[in-house]
Amino acid sequence: EAGVPLIPVHHMEAHSLVARCLEEAAAAAHQGDDQGASASPSPLAFPFLALLVSGGHNLLVLVEGLGSYKILGTTLDDAVGEAFDKVARLLKLDLSRGGGPAVEA
């Protein structure tokens, strides 16, 4: 209704591919250096391992290519963010901004 196109993005896929973006940006930045081609990092090639740690997900993933992933491991119970929330609740901290910021403060 707002006339703005929506682009679907897989949240965890985006996290895993950021490493490739950073490597490509570093390689582009080194192209203008006087240090020569040997100092230029090469873009991260498939396959690679990604450790995804966020508030609700902890995954060790083999990234085989765009849209091709194998989950090698995950947490059995709580992700990091959930653990912070539980600790903050136990300590009766203000959870208005989430458990992580509450415990950190």
N, CA, C and O atoms as a GROMACS GRO file, in nm:
protein
  420
    1GLU      N    1   0.079  -0.119   0.000
    1GLU     CA    2   0.000   0.000   0.000
    1GLU      C    3   0.084   0.127   0.000
    1GLU      O    4   0.041   0.230  -0.050
    2ALA      N    5   0.205   0.119   0.056
    2ALA     CA    6   0.290   0.238   0.065
    2ALA      C    7   0.361   0.267  -0.067
    2ALA      O    8   0.426   0.371  -0.081
    3GLY      N    9   0.350   0.176  -0.163
    3GLY     CA   10   0.415   0.198  -0.291
    3GLY      C   11   0.566   0.175  -0.288
    3GLY      O   12   0.638   0.214  -0.380
    4VAL      N   13   0.613   0.111  -0.183
    4VAL     CA   14   0.756   0.082  -0.169
    4VAL      C   15   0.777  -0.066  -0.194
    4VAL      O   16   0.712  -0.149  -0.130
    5PRO      N   17   0.866  -0.102  -0.286
    5PRO     CA   18   0.886  -0.246  -0.312
    5PRO      C   19   0.953  -0.315  -0.194
    5PRO      O   20   1.042  -0.259  -0.130
    6LEU      N   21   0.910  -0.436  -0.166
    6LEU     CA   22   0.971  -0.518  -0.062
    6LEU      C   23   1.067  -0.617  -0.126
    6LEU      O   24   1.034  -0.681  -0.225
    7ILE      N   25   1.184  -0.628  -0.068
    7ILE     CA   26   1.283  -0.723  -0.117
    7ILE      C   27   1.302  -0.828  -0.009
    7ILE      O   28   1.348  -0.797   0.101
    8PRO      N   29   1.267  -0.954  -0.038
    8PRO     CA   30   1.282  -1.057   0.065
    8PRO      C   31   1.430  -1.086   0.091
    8PRO      O   32   1.510  -1.101  -0.002
    9VAL      N   33   1.466  -1.093   0.218
    9VAL     CA   34   1.603  -1.122   0.258
    9VAL      C   35   1.600  -1.229   0.366
    9VAL      O   36   1.528  -1.216   0.465
   10HIS      N   37   1.677  -1.335   0.347
   10HIS     CA   38   1.689  -1.438   0.449
   10HIS      C   39   1.788  -1.388   0.553
   10HIS      O   40   1.906  -1.369   0.524
   11HIS      N   41   1.740  -1.366   0.675
   11HIS     CA   42   1.818  -1.303   0.781
   11HIS      C   43   1.951  -1.373   0.807
   11HIS      O   44   2.055  -1.307   0.809
   12MET      N   45   1.950  -1.504   0.826
   12MET     CA   46   2.073  -1.576   0.859
   12MET      C   47   2.164  -1.587   0.736
   12MET      O   48   2.287  -1.586   0.750
   13GLU      N   49   2.107  -1.598   0.616
   13GLU     CA   50   2.187  -1.601   0.495
   13GLU      C   51   2.263  -1.469   0.480
   13GLU      O   52   2.381  -1.468   0.442
   14ALA      N   53   2.197  -1.360   0.509
   14ALA     CA   54   2.262  -1.229   0.500
   14ALA      C   55   2.381  -1.221   0.595
   14ALA      O   56   2.488  -1.171   0.557
   15HIS      N   57   2.364  -1.271   0.718
   15HIS     CA   58   2.476  -1.271   0.813
   15HIS      C   59   2.593  -1.353   0.760
   15HIS      O   60   2.708  -1.312   0.770
   16SER      N   61   2.563  -1.469   0.702
   16SER     CA   62   2.672  -1.555   0.656
   16SER      C   63   2.746  -1.496   0.536
   16SER      O   64   2.865  -1.523   0.517
   17LEU      N   65   2.678  -1.417   0.454
   17LEU     CA   66   2.740  -1.363   0.333
   17LEU      C   67   2.811  -1.229   0.356
   17LEU      O   68   2.881  -1.182   0.267
   18VAL      N   69   2.793  -1.169   0.471
   18VAL     CA   70   2.861  -1.042   0.499
   18VAL      C   71   3.014  -1.060   0.490
   18VAL      O   72   3.084  -0.968   0.446
   19ALA      N   73   3.063  -1.176   0.529
   19ALA     CA   74   3.208  -1.201   0.522
   19ALA      C   75   3.259  -1.185   0.379
   19ALA      O   76   3.368  -1.132   0.358
   20ARG      N   77   3.182  -1.230   0.282
   20ARG     CA   78   3.222  -1.214   0.141
   20ARG      C   79   3.224  -1.068   0.101
   20ARG      O   80   3.314  -1.024   0.029
   21CYS      N   81   3.125  -0.991   0.146
   21CYS     CA   82   3.119  -0.848   0.114
   21CYS      C   83   3.241  -0.775   0.170
   21CYS      O   84   3.301  -0.692   0.102
   22LEU      N   85   3.277  -0.807   0.293
   22LEU     CA   86   3.391  -0.742   0.357
   22LEU      C   87   3.521  -0.777   0.286
   22LEU      O   88   3.606  -0.690   0.267
   23GLU      N   89   3.536  -0.903   0.246
   23GLU     CA   90   3.656  -0.944   0.174
   23GLU      C   91   3.666  -0.874   0.039
   23GLU      O   92   3.774  -0.829  -0.001
   24GLU      N   93   3.554  -0.863  -0.031
   24GLU     CA   94   3.554  -0.797  -0.161
   24GLU      C   95   3.585  -0.647  -0.146
   24GLU      O   96   3.656  -0.590  -0.229
   25ALA      N   97   3.534  -0.585  -0.042
   25ALA     CA   98   3.561  -0.444  -0.018
   25ALA      C   99   3.709  -0.424   0.015
   25ALA      O  100   3.770  -0.327  -0.031
   26ALA      N  101   3.767  -0.514   0.094
   26ALA     CA  102   3.909  -0.504   0.128
   26ALA      C  103   3.995  -0.522   0.004
   26ALA      O  104   4.095  -0.452  -0.014
   27ALA      N  105   3.957  -0.616  -0.082
   27ALA     CA  106   4.033  -0.638  -0.206
   27ALA      C  107   4.027  -0.515  -0.296
   27ALA      O  108   4.127  -0.476  -0.355
   28ALA      N  109   3.909  -0.453  -0.306
   28ALA     CA  110   3.894  -0.332  -0.388
   28ALA      C  111   3.976  -0.217  -0.331
   28ALA      O  112   4.033  -0.139  -0.406
   29ALA      N  113   3.981  -0.207  -0.200
   29ALA     CA  114   4.058  -0.099  -0.136
   29ALA      C  115   4.207  -0.116  -0.161
   29ALA      O  116   4.280  -0.017  -0.173
   30HIS      N  117   4.254  -0.240  -0.169
   30HIS     CA  118   4.397  -0.265  -0.190
   30HIS      C  119   4.440  -0.249  -0.335
   30HIS      O  120   4.559  -0.242  -0.362
   31GLN      N  121   4.346  -0.244  -0.428
   31GLN     CA  122   4.382  -0.232  -0.569
   31GLN      C  123   4.458  -0.104  -0.598
   31GLN      O  124   4.541  -0.101  -0.689
   32GLY      N  125   4.431   0.001  -0.523
   32GLY     CA  126   4.498   0.128  -0.545
   32GLY      C  127   4.628   0.142  -0.469
   32GLY      O  128   4.699   0.241  -0.486
   33ASP      N  129   4.661   0.045  -0.384
   33ASP     CA  130   4.785   0.052  -0.306
   33ASP      C  131   4.907   0.033  -0.394
   33ASP      O  132   4.900  -0.028  -0.500
   34ASP      N  133   5.018   0.085  -0.349
   34ASP     CA  134   5.145   0.067  -0.420
   34ASP      C  135   5.216  -0.060  -0.377
   34ASP      O  136   5.328  -0.086  -0.422
   35GLN      N  137   5.154  -0.141  -0.291
   35GLN     CA  138   5.219  -0.259  -0.237
   35GLN      C  139   5.220  -0.375  -0.335
   35GLN      O  140   5.289  -0.474  -0.310
   36GLY      N  141   5.149  -0.368  -0.443
   36GLY     CA  142   5.147  -0.474  -0.541
   36GLY      C  143   5.036  -0.574  -0.517
   36GLY      O  144   4.967  -0.569  -0.415
   37ALA      N  145   5.020  -0.665  -0.612
   37ALA     CA  146   4.910  -0.761  -0.607
   37ALA      C  147   4.925  -0.862  -0.494
   37ALA      O  148   4.825  -0.916  -0.447
   38SER      N  149   5.047  -0.888  -0.447
   38SER     CA  150   5.067  -0.990  -0.344
   38SER      C  151   5.004  -0.948  -0.211
   38SER      O  152   4.972  -1.035  -0.130
   39ALA      N  153   4.986  -0.819  -0.186
   39ALA     CA  154   4.928  -0.772  -0.061
   39ALA      C  155   4.777  -0.768  -0.066
   39ALA      O  156   4.712  -0.748   0.037
   40SER      N  157   4.718  -0.788  -0.183
   40SER     CA  158   4.574  -0.777  -0.199
   40SER      C  159   4.505  -0.906  -0.154
   40SER      O  160   4.538  -1.013  -0.204
   41PRO      N  161   4.410  -0.897  -0.060
   41PRO     CA  162   4.339  -1.018  -0.019
   41PRO      C  163   4.246  -1.065  -0.130
   41PRO      O  164   4.193  -0.984  -0.205
   42SER      N  165   4.226  -1.197  -0.139
   42SER     CA  166   4.135  -1.249  -0.240
   42SER      C  167   3.996  -1.264  -0.177
   42SER      O  168   3.984  -1.288  -0.057
   43PRO      N  169   3.892  -1.248  -0.259
   43PRO     CA  170   3.756  -1.262  -0.205
   43PRO      C  171   3.736  -1.402  -0.145
   43PRO      O  172   3.792  -1.500  -0.194
   44LEU      N  173   3.656  -1.410  -0.041
   44LEU     CA  174   3.627  -1.537   0.026
   44LEU      C  175   3.553  -1.627  -0.071
   44LEU      O  176   3.446  -1.593  -0.121
   45ALA      N  177   3.611  -1.744  -0.097
   45ALA     CA  178   3.554  -1.836  -0.195
   45ALA      C  179   3.465  -1.940  -0.126
   45ALA      O  180   3.487  -1.975  -0.010
   46PHE      N  181   3.367  -1.989  -0.199
   46PHE     CA  182   3.286  -2.100  -0.152
   46PHE      C  183   3.367  -2.228  -0.166
   46PHE      O  184   3.448  -2.236  -0.258
   47PRO      N  185   3.350  -2.326  -0.084
   47PRO     CA  186   3.274  -2.327   0.040
   47PRO      C  187   3.353  -2.265   0.154
   47PRO      O  188   3.476  -2.258   0.148
   48PHE      N  189   3.282  -2.218   0.258
   48PHE     CA  190   3.348  -2.169   0.378
   48PHE      C  191   3.259  -2.197   0.499
   48PHE      O  192   3.139  -2.219   0.484
   49LEU      N  193   3.320  -2.196   0.617
   49LEU     CA  194   3.245  -2.216   0.741
   49LEU      C  195   3.202  -2.081   0.796
   49LEU      O  196   3.277  -1.984   0.790
   50ALA      N  197   3.082  -2.074   0.850
   50ALA     CA  198   3.032  -1.953   0.914
   50ALA      C  199   2.982  -1.989   1.053
   50ALA      O  200   2.906  -2.084   1.070
   51LEU      N  201   3.026  -1.913   1.151
   51LEU     CA  202   2.974  -1.925   1.287
   51LEU      C  203   2.880  -1.808   1.308
   51LEU      O  204   2.925  -1.693   1.316
   52LEU      N  205   2.751  -1.834   1.317
   52LEU     CA  206   2.650  -1.730   1.330
   52LEU      C  207   2.602  -1.728   1.474
   52LEU      O  208   2.537  -1.822   1.521
   53VAL      N  209   2.634  -1.620   1.544
   53VAL     CA  210   2.595  -1.606   1.685
   53VAL      C  211   2.516  -1.477   1.697
   53VAL      O  212   2.571  -1.368   1.679
   54SER      N  213   2.388  -1.490   1.729
   54SER     CA  214   2.305  -1.370   1.744
   54SER      C  215   2.212  -1.391   1.862
   54SER      O  216   2.225  -1.489   1.936
   55GLY      N  217   2.120  -1.301   1.880
   55GLY     CA  218   2.030  -1.308   1.994
   55GLY      C  219   1.949  -1.436   2.000
   55GLY      O  220   1.928  -1.490   2.108
   56GLY      N  221   1.903  -1.485   1.887
   56GLY     CA  222   1.816  -1.601   1.887
   56GLY      C  223   1.869  -1.722   1.813
   56GLY      O  224   1.805  -1.826   1.811
   57HIS      N  225   1.985  -1.709   1.750
   57HIS     CA  226   2.039  -1.819   1.671
   57HIS      C  227   2.187  -1.837   1.701
   57HIS      O  228   2.262  -1.740   1.709
   58ASN      N  229   2.229  -1.961   1.717
   58ASN     CA  230   2.370  -1.997   1.722
   58ASN      C  231   2.386  -2.115   1.627
   58ASN      O  232   2.334  -2.223   1.654
   59LEU      N  233   2.458  -2.095   1.518
   59LEU     CA  234   2.471  -2.199   1.416
   59LEU      C  235   2.614  -2.207   1.365
   59LEU      O  236   2.680  -2.105   1.348
   60LEU      N  237   2.661  -2.328   1.341
   60LEU     CA  238   2.784  -2.350   1.265
   60LEU      C  239   2.738  -2.404   1.130
   60LEU      O  240   2.677  -2.511   1.123
   61VAL      N  241   2.768  -2.330   1.024
   61VAL     CA  242   2.712  -2.360   0.893
   61VAL      C  243   2.823  -2.375   0.789
   61VAL      O  244   2.917  -2.296   0.786
   62LEU      N  245   2.810  -2.477   0.704
   62LEU     CA  246   2.895  -2.490   0.586
   62LEU      C  247   2.823  -2.417   0.474
   62LEU      O  248   2.717  -2.461   0.430
   63VAL      N  249   2.881  -2.307   0.427
   63VAL     CA  250   2.821  -2.228   0.319
   63VAL      C  251   2.880  -2.279   0.189
   63VAL      O  252   2.996  -2.251   0.157
   64GLU      N  253   2.801  -2.354   0.115
   64GLU     CA  254   2.849  -2.416  -0.009
   64GLU      C  255   2.836  -2.325  -0.129
   64GLU      O  256   2.910  -2.339  -0.226
   65GLY      N  257   2.743  -2.232  -0.124
   65GLY     CA  258   2.717  -2.139  -0.232
   65GLY      C  259   2.594  -2.057  -0.198
   65GLY      O  260   2.535  -2.076  -0.092
   66LEU      N  261   2.556  -1.967  -0.287
   66LEU     CA  262   2.436  -1.886  -0.263
   66LEU      C  263   2.314  -1.977  -0.253
   66LEU      O  264   2.283  -2.050  -0.347
   67GLY      N  265   2.246  -1.972  -0.140
   67GLY     CA  266   2.128  -2.054  -0.119
   67GLY      C  267   2.157  -2.199  -0.085
   67GLY      O  268   2.064  -2.279  -0.076
   68SER      N  269   2.283  -2.235  -0.067
   68SER     CA  270   2.319  -2.374  -0.039
   68SER      C  271   2.398  -2.381   0.092
   68SER      O  272   2.514  -2.342   0.098
   69TYR      N  273   2.333  -2.432   0.197
   69TYR     CA  274   2.392  -2.433   0.331
   69TYR      C  275   2.368  -2.566   0.399
   69TYR      O  276   2.265  -2.630   0.377
   70LYS      N  277   2.464  -2.609   0.480
   70LYS     CA  278   2.446  -2.726   0.566
   70LYS      C  279   2.470  -2.683   0.709
   70LYS      O  280   2.577  -2.631   0.741
   71ILE      N  281   2.372  -2.703   0.794
   71ILE     CA  282   2.389  -2.673   0.937
   71ILE      C  283   2.468  -2.788   0.998
   71ILE      O  284   2.422  -2.902   1.000
   72LEU      N  285   2.587  -2.756   1.048
   72LEU     CA  286   2.673  -2.858   1.108
   72LEU      C  287   2.650  -2.869   1.258
   72LEU      O  288   2.674  -2.974   1.317
   73GLY      N  289   2.604  -2.761   1.319
   73GLY     CA  290   2.577  -2.764   1.462
   73GLY      C  291   2.496  -2.644   1.504
   73GLY      O  292   2.497  -2.540   1.438
   74THR      N  293   2.427  -2.660   1.615
   74THR     CA  294   2.348  -2.552   1.671
   74THR      C  295   2.335  -2.574   1.821
   74THR      O  296   2.369  -2.681   1.871
   75THR      N  297   2.289  -2.475   1.892
   75THR     CA  298   2.270  -2.492   2.036
   75THR      C  299   2.150  -2.583   2.061
   75THR      O  300   2.058  -2.590   1.980
   76LEU      N  301   2.155  -2.652   2.173
   76LEU     CA  302   2.046  -2.743   2.208
   76LEU      C  303   1.934  -2.672   2.282
   76LEU      O  304   1.818  -2.716   2.279
   77ASP      N  305   1.969  -2.562   2.350
   77ASP     CA  306   1.864  -2.494   2.426
   77ASP      C  307   1.863  -2.345   2.397
   77ASP      O  308   1.785  -2.299   2.314
   78ASP      N  309   1.948  -2.268   2.463
   78ASP     CA  310   1.942  -2.122   2.453
   78ASP      C  311   2.049  -2.066   2.361
   78ASP      O  312   2.163  -2.113   2.357
   79ALA      N  313   2.010  -1.963   2.287
   79ALA     CA  314   2.106  -1.882   2.214
   79ALA      C  315   2.157  -1.776   2.310
   79ALA      O  316   2.105  -1.761   2.421
   80VAL      N  317   2.257  -1.702   2.269
   80VAL     CA  318   2.320  -1.603   2.357
   80VAL      C  319   2.220  -1.500   2.409
   80VAL      O  320   2.218  -1.472   2.528
   81GLY      N  321   2.138  -1.445   2.321
   81GLY     CA  322   2.042  -1.344   2.362
   81GLY      C  323   1.941  -1.396   2.463
   81GLY      O  324   1.903  -1.326   2.556
   82GLU      N  325   1.898  -1.521   2.443
   82GLU     CA  326   1.803  -1.581   2.538
   82GLU      C  327   1.867  -1.600   2.675
   82GLU      O  328   1.801  -1.581   2.777
   83ALA      N  329   1.994  -1.637   2.677
   83ALA     CA  330   2.065  -1.653   2.805
   83ALA      C  331   2.076  -1.519   2.877
   83ALA      O  332   2.057  -1.512   2.999
   84PHE      N  333   2.106  -1.412   2.804
   84PHE     CA  334   2.111  -1.279   2.865
   84PHE      C  335   1.975  -1.240   2.922
   84PHE      O  336   1.967  -1.184   3.032
   85ASP      N  337   1.868  -1.270   2.848
   85ASP     CA  338   1.733  -1.238   2.897
   85ASP      C  339   1.703  -1.310   3.028
   85ASP      O  340   1.648  -1.252   3.120
   86LYS      N  341   1.740  -1.439   3.035
   86LYS     CA  342   1.715  -1.517   3.157
   86LYS      C  343   1.793  -1.462   3.276
   86LYS      O  344   1.739  -1.452   3.387
   87VAL      N  345   1.919  -1.426   3.254
   87VAL     CA  346   2.001  -1.370   3.362
   87VAL      C  347   1.943  -1.237   3.409
   87VAL      O  348   1.934  -1.212   3.529
   88ALA      N  349   1.904  -1.152   3.315
   88ALA     CA  350   1.847  -1.021   3.351
   88ALA      C  351   1.718  -1.038   3.430
   88ALA      O  352   1.695  -0.966   3.527
   89ARG      N  353   1.634  -1.135   3.389
   89ARG     CA  354   1.510  -1.162   3.462
   89ARG      C  355   1.540  -1.211   3.603
   89ARG      O  356   1.477  -1.167   3.699
   90LEU      N  357   1.637  -1.301   3.615
   90LEU     CA  358   1.677  -1.356   3.744
   90LEU      C  359   1.726  -1.246   3.838
   90LEU      O  360   1.698  -1.248   3.958
   91LEU      N  361   1.800  -1.149   3.782
   91LEU     CA  362   1.854  -1.038   3.861
   91LEU      C  363   1.754  -0.923   3.876
   91LEU      O  364   1.784  -0.821   3.937
   92LYS      N  365   1.635  -0.942   3.818
   92LYS     CA  366   1.528  -0.840   3.824
   92LYS      C  367   1.574  -0.705   3.766
   92LYS      O  368   1.548  -0.600   3.823
   93LEU      N  369   1.644  -0.712   3.652
   93LEU     CA  370   1.692  -0.591   3.584
   93LEU      C  371   1.583  -0.540   3.489
   93LEU      O  372   1.489  -0.612   3.457
   94ASP      N  373   1.596  -0.417   3.446
   94ASP     CA  374   1.504  -0.355   3.352
   94ASP      C  375   1.524  -0.420   3.214
   94ASP      O  376   1.631  -0.408   3.155
   95LEU      N  377   1.422  -0.486   3.164
   95LEU     CA  378   1.429  -0.556   3.035
   95LEU      C  379   1.375  -0.473   2.919
   95LEU      O  380   1.355  -0.527   2.810
   96SER      N  381   1.351  -0.345   2.939
   96SER     CA  382   1.289  -0.262   2.834
   96SER      C  383   1.374  -0.257   2.707
   96SER      O  384   1.320  -0.244   2.597
   97ARG      N  385   1.506  -0.266   2.720
   97ARG     CA  386   1.594  -0.266   2.602
   97ARG      C  387   1.652  -0.404   2.574
   97ARG      O  388   1.736  -0.418   2.486
   98GLY      N  389   1.608  -0.506   2.646
   98GLY     CA  390   1.658  -0.641   2.628
   98GLY      C  391   1.755  -0.680   2.737
   98GLY      O  392   1.809  -0.595   2.808
   99GLY      N  393   1.777  -0.810   2.752
   99GLY     CA  394   1.863  -0.861   2.856
   99GLY      C  395   2.009  -0.827   2.840
   99GLY      O  396   2.077  -0.801   2.939
  100GLY      N  397   2.060  -0.825   2.718
  100GLY     CA  398   2.201  -0.794   2.693
  100GLY      C  399   2.240  -0.658   2.745
  100GLY      O  400   2.333  -0.647   2.825
  101PRO      N  401   2.173  -0.552   2.701
  101PRO     CA  402   2.206  -0.419   2.752
  101PRO      C  403   2.186  -0.406   2.903
  101PRO      O  404   2.261  -0.334   2.969
  102ALA      N  405   2.084  -0.475   2.958
  102ALA     CA  406   2.059  -0.467   3.102
  102ALA      C  407   2.174  -0.528   3.182
  102ALA      O  408   2.219  -0.469   3.280
  103VAL      N  409   2.223  -0.645   3.139
  103VAL     CA  410   2.335  -0.711   3.208
  103VAL      C  411   2.462  -0.631   3.189
  103VAL      O  412   2.542  -0.618   3.282
  104GLU      N  413   2.482  -0.578   3.070
  104GLU     CA  414   2.603  -0.501   3.040
  104GLU      C  415   2.613  -0.375   3.126
  104GLU      O  416   2.722  -0.337   3.169
  105ALA      N  417   2.498  -0.309   3.151
  105ALA     CA  418   2.496  -0.185   3.228
  105ALA      C  419   2.533  -0.216   3.371
  105ALA      O  420   2.538  -0.125   3.454
   0.00000   0.00000   0.00000
